[in-house]
Amino acid sequence: MKKSYRNQKEIAKELKKLKLQRKIAFEEIKLIKYEFKENISINNWMTTVVKTITRLGMYNLAKKLVR
């Protein structure tokens, strides 16, 4: 849908608005990229593995103590 403008001021205002929206979208993409990198990092995976092993170990220890 085409928008009609009455003067140069409206055009400049719309262009400024679109430019800001573009910058915001670009920053959101950069944030998503950074968060994705963080999520797939080795340290994050190792932390998850260690936590899982610790939970399993505690479960097995509690199981032996109950017997």
Residue pairs with C-beta under 8 A, 6 or more apart in sequence:
3 14
5 11
5 14
38 44
